[in-house]
């Protein structure tokens, strides 16, 4: 599941990534966004009991990202 999380994270734009890291920090009481990115996402050391929730969070953020991009295209 960690590979799936890494793939979703790589599909995020900068704004969505920052939001994702902030959510992880607050949701799981992490030390910092750098810790979340370095150890959990890049390092693949996400506690197993948190992985399913992170997948749901990332899926929702990616849906919002796609919606925003499509909204911009329609407006242009």
C-alpha positions in Angstrom: 0.0 0.0 0.0 2.9 2.3 0.6 3.8 2.2 -3.2 0.2 3.3 -4.0 0.6 6.2 -1.5 3.9 7.2 -3.1 2.3 7.1 -6.6 -0.6 9.3 -5.5 1.8 11.7 -3.8 3.8 12.0 -7.0 0.7 12.9 -9.0 -0.1 15.9 -6.7 0.9 19.4 -7.7 2.8 21.5 -5.2 -0.3 23.0 -3.6 -2.0 19.7 -3.1 1.2 18.1 -1.7 1.6 20.9 0.9 -2.1 20.4 1.9 -1.5 16.6 2.1 1.5 17.0 4.4 -0.3 19.5 6.6 -3.2 17.0 6.9 -0.9 14.1 7.8 0.8 16.3 10.4 -2.4 17.3 12.1 -4.3 14.0 11.6 -1.5 11.8 13.0 0.2 14.3 15.4 3.4 14.2 13.6 6.4 16.4 14.4 6.6 18.2 11.1 5.7 18.1 7.4 9.3 17.3 6.7 9.1 14.2 8.9 5.9 13.1 7.1 7.4 13.5 3.7 10.9 12.1 4.4 10.0 9.2 6.7 6.5 8.2 5.7 6.1 9.1 2.0 9.6 8.8 0.6 10.9 6.4 3.2 7.8 4.2 3.0 7.7 3.8 6.7 4.0 4.5 7.2 2.5 2.6 10.2 0.3 -0.1 8.7 -2.7 1.0 10.8 -2.5 4.5 9.2 -2.2 3.5 5.6 -5.8 3.0 4.7 -6.8 6.4 6.1 -3.9 8.1 4.2 -5.1 6.4 0.9 -8.6 7.9 1.5 -7.1 11.4 2.3 -4.9 11.3 -0.8 -7.7 10.1 -3.1 -9.9 12.9 -1.9 -7.2 15.5 -2.4 -6.5 14.2 -5.9 -10.2 14.4 -6.7 -10.2 18.0 -5.6 -7.1 18.8 -7.6 -8.6 17.3 -10.8 -11.8 19.3 -10.2 -9.9 22.5 -9.8 -7.9 21.9 -13.0 -11.0 21.1 -14.9 -12.7 24.2 -13.5 -9.8 26.3 -14.7 -10.0 24.8 -18.2 -13.7 25.5 -18.4 -13.2 29.1 -17.3 -10.6 29.8 -20.0 
